[in-house]
Amino acid sequence: MGERELKIAVSLVLDEHVTLSLREMCRGCGLPGEALMAMVEEGLLQPQGPSPAQWRFAASELERVRAALRLQRDLGLNLAGVALALDLLDEVRALRARVRVLEQLLD
């Protein structure tokens, strides 16, 4: 995939069934492979596959990397702090979704 095509693909709403290689993830978020591997080691990303050469990332992981980079840049968090913050944000989103469902049931 050329750089132009990757930029177009990244700008589109990514389908959950779309997967990206480590190389495509690196291009999509502008990070070297070592940085993404560190995120995998910290538990921030959950690739499928036995080794980095065979890893496949869900397209939604690209947005997770971007959120991680914003947390590092804006708050100065290390990867462990970023992992905790993203887990808490995921939990807040899930709880808000449950509240919306409950509110709809009460209406």
PENOR-V6315 format. One record per run of one state. SS is the DSSP state (hx for helix, st for strand, lp for the rest). FROM is the first residue (numbers start at 1). LEN is the number of residues. If there is no record, write none. Layout:
# PENOR-V6315
((SS/FROM/LEN) (SS/FROM/LEN))
This chain:
# PENOR-V6315
((lp/1/2) (hx/3/9) (lp/12/7) (st/19/3) (hx/22/8) (lp/30/3) (hx/33/10) (lp/43/5) (st/48/1) (lp/49/3) (hx/52/3) (lp/55/1) (st/56/3) (lp/59/1) (hx/60/16) (lp/76/3) (hx/79/28) (lp/107/1))
